[in-house]
Amino acid sequence: MDNIIPIFGSSSHEISVFKPVSFEDAQQAINQLKLGQPIMLNISELPHLTAQRITDFVSGSVSVLCGYSMDVGNGVFLYSLSEIEVAGFQDQQIA
């Protein structure tokens, strides 16, 4: 992937990367969020309907937990219970 965006900042959080292969795998991502750990969800290689179900489930869960989400692009999403600043993200969007 040639469009990886580096994540910098003062946050001491680790970001867990999830690449689910089925809807059932989405629960692991939610469990990490409940522990306060930000997650990056890559659904880029899933069939459209499965990707949509996972996105809806995780986004709904994040909303219930009063969290934040960011569409990084190409089927990759960042979810967190605390706001995370992604350095250079706005610059990448404009370019």
N, C-alpha and C positions, 0 to 999 in steps of 0.2 A: 504494500500500500504506500503510494508516494505522497499521500496527503495527511500524514500523521502530524498532529498539532501538539507541541510540547506543553506540558502543564507545569506552571511555576506558581509560586506564591508562598505565603507564610503559613499555610495550612500544614499540619503535621499528619494529615490523614493519608493513608494508603488508598489507592483506588483499585478495587477488584475488577478484573475484566472477565465478563461472561460471554460465552458464545454458545447459546443454547442450541440443542438439536431437536428439542420437542417442547411442547407447552409445559410439561411437568418440570422442566429444568428452571423455569422462571421463578419458582418458589425459593430456590437457593439464593437468587439475587435479592429477593424481598427479605429473606432472613438476614443477609449481610446489611441491608439498609436499616433494619430494625436495631442492629447492633451499632448503628451510627457510621458505618463504613460506606463511603461513596462507591458507586459501581459504574462501570462503563459496559453497556450492553451492545453487542455486535450481532445484528440479525440479518446482515447483508446477504447471506447465502441460503436463507430459509425460503421455503415456498411462501408466496404472498399471504395466503390466509393464515398460516401459522405465525408468520412475522406480525401480522396485524393483531392476532389474539394475544400474543406475548406483549406487544407494545401497549395494548389497551389495559391488560392486567397490571403490568408494572406501573404504567402512568397513573392508573386509578389508585393503586396502593400508595404511590408516592404522594398523591393528592390527599388521601386520607391521613397520611403521616405528616402532612404540612411540609412537604419537601419541595425540591426544585428539580427541574429537568431541562436539558439542553440538547437540541438536535445538532450533533457534531457534523453529521453528513454521511452520505452513502450507507445508510442503515446502521449508523452508530449513534448511540444516545448516552448521555451522562446524567446520572440520577444521584441526588444527595439530599440529606435532611438538613444540611446547612448550605448556605450559598457559597459556591466555589467560583472564584474568578479564574478564567482561562486566559492567560496572557497571550496576546496576539490574535485572539479569536476574531475580534471585530476587524482587524487588518486583513485577515484571511478571507473574510466574508466580502469585503469591498473589492479585493483584487480579482 
